[in-house]
Amino acid sequence: MTPDIGVVVPYYDDQRGLDLLLAALDQQDCAGSFEVVVADDGSPEAPTVGEHPFAVRVVRQADAGFRAAAARNLGAAHTDAPVLCFLDGDTLPTPGYLGALAAVVAAGDERGVLAVGRRRHAELSGHAPEDVVRWLAGEPVDVTTLPDPQWLARGYAETDDLASADAGGFRLVISAVLACDAELFARVGGFDEDFVGYGGEDWELGHRAWLAGAALRHVPGAVAWHDGPDAGGRAPDHLAKTVETLRVASRVAAPGARHPGLVWPHPAVSVELDDTGCDPAAVLACCADLLAVPDVRVHLRSGECTTTPGWPISDPRVVVGPEPAATAARRAWHVRVTRPVLLDVDVHALCARGEAAYDDALVVTETRSRALGLPPPPSRSGTGVLRDLPTRVSLEGLWGWGDPSAP
C-alpha cells in the first residue's frame, strides 16, 4: 500500500544521529501512514536502521563531495508517497511534526505547496538517546535550549507565515524542515544537483517553486529540534559563505540575491526577439536598447543578423535560439518582441508596470503569473513606451552622428 507521506533523510556517517531521528519518528502521531528513505551521501559504511513501526530503507550514492541536494532527490525518487517531507539527520521532530506539515501540504491546490516547519535549537549531544526521545515527547528533561534565529522569526512574522511572501520569500525556505507535494517536486525538477557543498539549494528550490506558482507556507506547529546552534551561532567560515552566496546568485534572479551589474547564467528578464528578415542594424539597435540596463538577456529567433561582419559576438547577453528551460524556470519576466523597436522606458521599468501587450510589437509577462494561470496580459497603447524603427537604420544616426533613418 502506498504511504501517505515519504520522509526523506539525507545522511552522512552519523549513526547516533540517525538512531535518534528514527526513534523520534517512532513517536509520530500523524493520521496518515509514512515511510522513511535514508539517502546516504557516500558514507564509508552504510547505516543500519533496525526495526520500526514504519517502513524504512537505505539508498546510497557515491562520495563525490557534500551533495545533499542530490541525496534528497535520490531519496524522493524511492518513494511513491504523494507528500514528501525532507528532514535533516541532525533535526529531530516532535510527535506532531509530520501530521502538521502534511495537513498544510494536502490542503493546497493544483499548483502545490512548499511548507516549512519550525526549526528550533537545543544542546542534545550530551544526553542519553532515551532521554532525548522522552524530552521530545514533552517529558521533563534538563535540556538546554538555544535562541531561535531572529531573522527567521522576523521574516515569518512579516509575511504572515509566508502566506504573503513575494519573490524574496525564498530566503525563509529551510530544507531541514521542508515538505511539499510530490507532484510539485517533480514538476519543478527537484533540488538543483549542481549545488555541491553546504547551503543554498533550499533557497534555490524555494524561489523556483514560487515562480512555478506554488504557495509558500510556514507551519509553526510543526516543530523539530536541531542539535546545536543555528549557523549564526557557529564559528563563521567566510569563504564557505561567499561560495554559497555565489551559487545562489547564479541561479536566483530575485532582488537582493545578486548584484545586477554582473552577468549571471540566468537573467531576471529574458527577451525573445524575432529578428527574421530584419535589417541587422535595426536588430542591433533594438538589442542595445533592451540591454541598456543590467540582468537582461536577448534571445534572437533566427540569428541571421549575427553573420554581419563586425556584429559584437563578444557580448554574452545576445544569443541565438530559444531560452533554455533552466532559464525559463528561473527568470522573473519574459518579454516577447515581434519586430525591432526602441523603448522610451528601460526594460525593468517596463516590467514594473506589470503584464501588458503593447500594440502588436511587444508583450511583457511575469513567470509566476503565467504559472498561476492568470488572465492574459491586457492590451495597452505603445505610445510613450516604444517607437518603431525604420526599415533601414543608420547606426551612425542613432548614435549621434546623423540622421537615424538615412540608408
Summary of the structure (lengths in Angstrom):
residues: 407
radius of gyration: 25.3
end to end distance: 73.9
largest distance: 86.5
contacts: 1315
relative contact order: 0.10
helix: 30%
strand: 24%
